[in-house]
Amino acid sequence: MRAERHVDVLVVGAGPAGLAAAARLAAAGAGRIEVLEREQEAGGVPRYCAHGGFGTWTRPLTGPAYAGLLVEAAARAGAVVRTGVTVLDWAGPSAPRRGAGLYEMCGCRRVGATSHDGAAVGTRPGAVLPAERSVLATVGERGPETVTAQAVVLATGAYERPRAARLVPGTRPAGVYTGGELQQAVHRYRQPIGERAVVVGSEDASYAAAGTVRAAGAEVVAMVTERPRAGSVRALDARLRSRVPLLTGTAVTEILGHGRLSGVRIRHRDGRTGVLACDTVVFTGDFAAEDELARRGRIALSGGPAPYTGRPGVFAVGGLRRPGLDVRAAARQGAEAAGAVLEWLVSRP
């Protein structure tokens, strides 16, 4: 039998965006604010980013320190942060039914046609009147529960597409990581990663991964990107100060090795091919939204800057809305989204 609980605002995801939204909502007196995080520790990706670059110019912080401040701010404001809790699905009246129409799936009744910008009714508070609150099924240390909320903030973030999703063929040896997996292996679990690494990508996350490789005592054999050029300051720094070869217009086309990675096959844009000998390869960037919960609820995510979704009372922030969004930008977006949530709560009949 599932236990039932009621909150005013449920935030799914305790990363920078979710924690910032929760802190702002709690400080504004929005009622009971609860944040659910499936991992055992709140803070999101910055928890295992030991490098600097977080905080401000006057108060530089490492990732773990920045995450700690966000968690502390949410708790100090009065939000409840629960870790080790997974949100499984939408439940009760908020769960979409097979064959249900748009407005039935949104759990609302039409009171108008479209907004001034042509968006479907229901994307903004005041356009529809909700028939039911949102209900979500969860499981954690307390067992299965259903949580009912007046508003839900989806802050489930994004993930780096792994080798399989990038359709890179070859064997399945040890030593293949995404950037996030590398950060956790080195900074969180203190695991050895090998001696020679190839980093795939030329985004900010790619250079952070190269730094993590060096911090682990390994050599960065090369950074490989399909982009025709990488003219950023970080690219110049990697080439000159860190002496990391940057191969532009180049793709990894095959993983080599049995048991342990022995190398990667690459192809240049002019057709030339070659093999880079390495025992570690890190696929970085190419972020995709962690949108499983939204898809299960058939909730349309807007591509614009506003946090509204296709379901009234459900909002989306951070990497879920913009995969690859900078951590500090995600926190700002979460704090700004709190205003839309407050407006929704006030507009409810």
Secondary structure, DSSP 8 states (H G I E B T S, - for coil): --EEEEEEEEEE--SHHHHHHHHHHHHTT-S-EEEEESSSSSS-GGGG--SS-EE-SSSEE-HHHHHHHHHHHHHHHT-EEEES-EEEEE-GGGS--TT--HHHHTTEEE--SB-TTS-BTTSSTTSEEESS-EEEEEEETTEEEEEEEEEEEE---EEE--TGGGT--B---B-EEEHHHHHIIIIIS-----SEEEEE--SHHHHHHHHHHHHTT-EEEEEE-SSS---SHHHHHHHHTS---EE-SEEEEEEE-SSB--EEEEEETTS-EEEEE-SEEEE---EEE--HHHHHTT--B-SSSS-BBSSTTEEE-GGGTSTT--HHHHHHHHHHHHHHHHHHHHH--
